[in-house]
Amino acid sequence: PLLANFGSRPSISDNPQALYERAVDSLFADIDTECLWANALQGLLFHLDNNVSRTRELLSGLLAKRDQWLPLVLFAKTDHQLRETLTQTLSAVSGSALNTLEAELPEDIKTRLFECARFAGAQIGKSHPLHDLSTRETVPPISLNEKATWLLMSELLFTKTDQIRKVIDKRIGFPATSPSKDKSETAFFKEMKQAMLGLISELHEYPDLIDALLALRASPDTQYNDAQWAVLESLLILLPVLAAKLRVVFTVTAEVDFIEVSQAALHALGEFDNPTDLALQLDHKISHLLVDEFQDTSSTQWQLVNLLTAGWEPNDGRTVFVVGDPMQSIYRFREARVGLFLACQQQGLP
């Protein structure tokens, strides 16, 4: 308890949600004061349309996952080029989605989709973003610079709710007849409409391509606009304060949640290259570790296993035995990372 900064041993709460809500209420009590984070809280509320109950709900939910974000938030405080760093992350997410799309998109479908998009762009009106495609001669590359173009073309395939289209009409650039009523031109319009319908029908044969297109549509913008960045800055100010207020609630109630126990354990053991006396003491006591369901290991748990085995040497008679099945990983919501299982299987522990 002393090394963990717990003092007397607290009990583990059966209802940590109530503790989270007390911490959030304590934060809201500061909104009309002159504290350093009052403006940040006001900015967050403004972003959420001054919906206090919704803001409380979101902040309480974040406290239940603070082991996932708190190290990142604290690291962000020391990153003087944070906006650039996070923008690079956004670009990396989009880049990954684009790379997957390029791998899954057959050249034939790519060409036909572009031709249909050019036709639709010519019919849909100059004010629509798709109109710019009507003057392009070559298929755009699948790249960050052309992400907006590929998103526009994907709108010909999917509805706003990401369902594959069943209806093709003039609203997306495929009118039934030409404005001039010319027979040959109307025949061409019908031909292009059938080509688009055929493309959509064929899309069902490529489930991985559908997933790739939907992943691209779900990917974030590659830049933060100023309004988004203002909200993010408010959160970076508020979240460490909120975590600290939760620690105060834990102290007052003599109750903690499981996250606090695991974080305290890590604190008590020190760092990989700088173990505490407790870590050295346990190093003499622990001979074997058995971990079940290892495919659902989180970063925090992985760090704990590493700290407990940091002083182990080859052939000293101590063992780690882990059991797991990567195909049964189900706890991604609490930051379980099946990649840790696979990395350990291939490379062992540090």
Buried (B, 14 or more C-beta within 10 A) or exposed (E): EEBBEBEEEBEEBEEBEEBBBBBBEBBBEBBEEEBEBBEBBBBBBEBBEEEEEEBBEBBBEBBBEBBBBBBEBEEBEEEEEBBEEBBEEBBEBBBEBBEBBBEBBEEEBBEBBBBBBBBBBBBBEEEBEBBEBBEEEEBBEBBEEBBBBBBBBBBBBBEEEEEBBEEBEBEBBBBEBBEEEEEEEBEEBBEBBEBBBEBBEBBEEBEEBBEBBBBBBEBEEBEBEEEEBBBBBBBBBBBBBBBEBBEEBBEEBEBBBEBBEBBBBBBBBBEBEEBBEBBEEBBEEEEEBEBEBBBBBBBBBBBBBBBBBBBBEEEEEBEBEBEBEEEEBEBEEEBBBBEBBEEBEEEEBE
